[in-house]
Amino acid sequence: MERLEEQIAHLSRAVDDLSDTVARQDIEIAVLTRRVDILMRREAEREADGGGSVTLGNERPPHY
């Protein structure tokens, strides 16, 4: 019986640790998702303003 109680205690601890990890990762994912959304909006605005031009064929890039 004591062995089972020890096992339950270890399993409970493992579940708590995993729960903390999942909660932390959920917050990190939410932050990263917001950052990606911001970057996607910025890029869409930049392309809409004409800043997203592409060098075609043998055109020289603007820094030449």
SVG drawing of the C-alpha trace seen along z (x, -y; Angstrom):
<svg xmlns="http://www.w3.org/2000/svg" viewBox="-3 -54 29 56">
<polyline fill="none" stroke="black" stroke-width="0.4" points="0.0,0.0 2.8,-2.4 4.4,-1.8 1.2,-2.7 0.9,-5.9 4.5,-6.8 3.6,-6.2 0.5,-8.3 2.5,-11.1 5.2,-11.0 2.5,-10.9 0.6,-13.8 3.9,-15.8 4.5,-14.9 1.0,-16.0 1.4,-19.3 4.8,-19.9 3.3,-19.1 0.3,-21.4 2.6,-24.3 4.6,-23.7 1.5,-23.6 0.2,-26.8 3.5,-28.6 3.7,-27.4 0.1,-28.6 1.1,-32.1 4.2,-32.0 2.2,-30.8 -0.3,-33.7 2.5,-36.2 4.2,-34.8 0.8,-34.7 0.3,-38.4 3.8,-39.2 3.3,-37.3 0.0,-39.1 1.7,-42.4 4.4,-41.5 2.0,-40.2 0.0,-43.5 3.2,-45.6 4.3,-43.6 0.9,-43.9 1.0,-47.7 4.5,-47.9 3.5,-45.9 0.4,-48.1 2.6,-51.2 4.7,-49.8 7.7,-49.1 7.6,-45.4 8.9,-45.7 10.7,-42.7 13.8,-42.8 13.0,-41.1 15.3,-39.6 18.6,-41.4 17.5,-44.7 20.1,-46.2 19.0,-46.4 18.6,-50.0 21.9,-49.9 24.0,-49.7"/>
</svg>
